[in-house]
Amino acid sequence: MKKNILTFALTFLFIAFAQASDPAFVAAMQKQLEARNTVSTFEESQSVTNGFLRIAEVSETEWLPLYYASLLKTEAAFRFDIDKDKSLDEAMELAKKADKIASENSEITALQGYILMGKISLDPAGRGQTMSPQAMQLLGKAINLDRGNPRAVSLMSQMELGMAEFFGTGPEKACGMARMSLELYKEEEAKITAAYILPTWGKTQADQVASKCN
């Protein structure tokens, strides 16, 4: 029985690795990631999002296409004059779908926290009291899942800075986390290769928090 379970587990891991290493999948993801870096209008954002969703349809065991589609919808809510709540709600649904594929994933969990931060920013007075603890819980979980994830630490530093400003306390904790995230971004940059398709975004936000600590 144990042998059968082990065989099944190894087979599953092989299939997952094979698909993630598939040149066609990587090439398709790279094309969309390059397009994401040049998005300047909502229409372009939608087009790139749809590209990731098409990849997700044919790569049902991969979480990254759904993750990036969710991230794009989140970024669109921050950048463009659209129905921001709707875009963030759609982003959360996509993040939840990604989570079903790869549960207990630090990147997906951090993204969910980021989406809630977007929701809070639309109505801080009305949503801050209920949503801030939820966002911080998600980001804390993301950090615990992977303490080397710079996005989880950076986003938490933003939340900590906001809390410090709201309560009129010092920014020391937020600044410490921002500096920590920048060190983690440096470590991440050393790992990036031409075929790297894992998340790398967020350093700009970390720089913004750190700039308030000088």
C-alpha positions in Angstrom: 0.0 0.0 0.0 2.8 2.4 1.0 4.6 1.5 -2.3 1.5 2.4 -4.3 1.1 5.7 -2.5 4.7 6.6 -3.1 4.5 5.6 -6.8 1.4 7.8 -7.2 3.1 10.7 -5.5 6.2 10.4 -7.6 4.1 10.2 -10.8 2.2 13.3 -9.8 5.4 15.2 -9.1 6.8 14.1 -12.4 3.8 15.3 -14.4 3.7 18.6 -12.6 7.5 19.2 -13.2 7.2 18.1 -16.8 4.4 20.6 -17.5 6.2 23.4 -15.7 9.3 22.7 -17.7 7.5 22.3 -21.0 9.2 24.7 -23.5 5.8 25.7 -25.1 4.3 26.6 -21.7 7.4 28.6 -20.6 7.5 30.4 -24.0 3.8 31.3 -23.8 4.3 32.6 -20.3 7.4 34.6 -21.2 5.5 36.2 -24.1 2.7 37.4 -21.8 5.1 38.5 -19.1 6.9 40.7 -21.6 3.6 42.1 -22.8 2.6 42.8 -19.1 5.7 44.9 -18.7 4.6 47.3 -21.5 0.9 47.7 -20.5 -0.1 51.4 -20.5 -3.8 51.3 -21.1 -6.7 49.3 -19.6 -7.4 47.8 -23.0 -3.8 46.5 -23.2 -4.2 45.1 -19.6 -7.3 43.3 -20.6 -5.6 41.8 -23.6 -2.7 40.5 -21.6 -5.0 39.2 -18.9 -7.0 37.3 -21.5 -3.7 35.8 -22.8 -2.9 34.4 -19.4 -6.4 33.0 -19.1 -6.1 31.2 -22.4 -2.9 29.6 -21.1 -4.7 28.6 -17.9 -7.4 26.9 -20.0 -4.8 24.5 -21.6 -2.6 24.2 -18.5 -5.1 23.3 -15.9 -2.5 22.1 -13.3 -0.5 25.3 -13.5 -1.2 28.1 -11.0 1.0 30.8 -12.6 -1.4 31.8 -15.5 -4.3 32.4 -13.1 -1.9 34.2 -10.6 -0.8 36.7 -13.3 -4.3 37.2 -14.6 -5.3 38.0 -11.0 -2.3 40.3 -10.5 -3.1 42.2 -13.7 -6.7 42.8 -12.6 -5.4 44.0 -9.2 -2.9 46.4 -10.9 -5.7 47.6 -13.2 -7.7 48.7 -10.2 -4.8 50.8 -9.0 -3.9 52.2 -12.4 -7.0 52.9 -14.4 -10.3 54.7 -14.2 -12.5 51.6 -14.1 -14.9 49.8 -11.7 -12.2 49.2 -9.2 -14.2 47.0 -6.8 -15.4 44.8 -9.6 -11.8 44.4 -10.9 -10.5 43.5 -7.4 -13.4 41.1 -6.9 -12.5 39.4 -10.2 -8.9 39.3 -9.1 -9.8 37.6 -5.9 -11.8 34.9 -7.7 -8.8 34.2 -10.0 -6.5 34.0 -7.0 -8.8 31.5 -5.3 -8.8 29.4 -8.4 -5.0 29.5 -8.4 -5.1 28.5 -4.7 -7.1 25.4 -5.5 -4.3 24.3 -7.8 -1.5 25.2 -5.4 -2.7 25.6 -1.8 -0.5 26.9 0.9 1.5 28.9 -1.7 3.2 32.0 -0.3 2.9 34.0 -3.6 -0.8 33.3 -4.0 -1.5 34.1 -0.4 0.5 37.3 -0.6 -1.5 38.3 -3.7 -4.7 37.8 -1.8 -3.5 40.1 0.8 -2.6 42.7 -1.8 -6.1 42.5 -3.3 -7.6 43.2 0.1 -5.2 46.2 0.4 -6.7 47.5 -2.8 -10.2 47.0 -1.4 -9.2 48.9 1.7 -7.7 51.8 -0.3 -11.1 52.4 -1.9 -12.8 53.1 1.4 -10.3 53.2 4.3 -12.8 54.5 6.8 -15.5 52.0 6.0 -13.3 49.0 5.3 -10.1 49.4 7.3 -11.4 48.1 10.6 -12.6 44.8 9.2 -10.4 44.2 6.2 -7.0 45.3 7.6 -6.8 42.4 10.1 -7.7 40.0 7.2 -5.0 41.5 5.0 -2.4 41.3 7.7 -3.4 37.7 8.5 -2.9 36.7 4.9 0.4 38.5 4.6 1.6 37.0 7.9 0.6 33.6 6.6 2.5 34.2 3.3 5.6 35.2 5.2 5.4 32.0 7.4 4.9 29.9 4.2 8.1 31.4 2.7 10.3 33.8 4.7 12.3 34.4 1.5 9.3 35.8 -0.4 10.1 39.6 -0.8 6.6 40.4 -1.9 5.0 39.1 1.3 7.5 41.1 3.4 7.2 44.2 1.3 3.4 44.2 1.4 3.4 43.7 5.1 5.7 46.7 5.5 3.1 48.8 3.6 0.4 47.6 6.0 2.6 48.3 9.0 3.4 51.8 7.7 -0.3 52.5 7.2 -1.1 51.3 10.7 1.7 53.4 12.2 0.4 56.5 10.3 -3.1 55.9 11.4 -2.3 55.4 15.1 0.4 58.0 15.2 3.1 55.5 16.2 6.7 55.2 14.9 7.5 53.5 11.5 10.4 51.4 12.9 8.7 48.1 12.3 7.6 49.0 8.8 11.0 50.4 7.9 12.7 47.2 9.2 10.5 45.1 7.1 11.0 47.3 4.0 14.7 47.0 4.3 14.4 43.3 4.8 12.3 43.0 1.7 14.9 44.9 -0.4 17.6 42.4 0.7 15.3 39.6 -0.3 14.8 41.3 -3.7 18.5 41.3 -4.2 18.7 37.6 -3.4 15.9 37.0 -5.9 17.5 39.0 -8.7 20.5 36.7 -8.5 18.2 33.7 -9.3 16.5 35.2 -12.3 17.4 33.7 -15.7 16.0 34.0 -19.2 13.5 31.3 -18.5 12.4 32.6 -15.1 8.6 32.9 -15.0 8.0 33.0 -11.2 6.8 36.4 -9.7 9.4 39.1 -9.4 7.3 42.2 -9.0 7.0 44.6 -6.0 10.4 46.2 -5.6 9.1 49.6 -6.4 6.6 49.5 -3.6 9.4 48.4 -1.2 11.5 51.3 -2.4 8.6 53.7 -1.7 8.2 52.5 1.9 12.0 52.5 2.5 12.2 56.1 1.1 10.0 57.2 4.0 12.4 55.9 6.5 15.4 58.1 5.6 
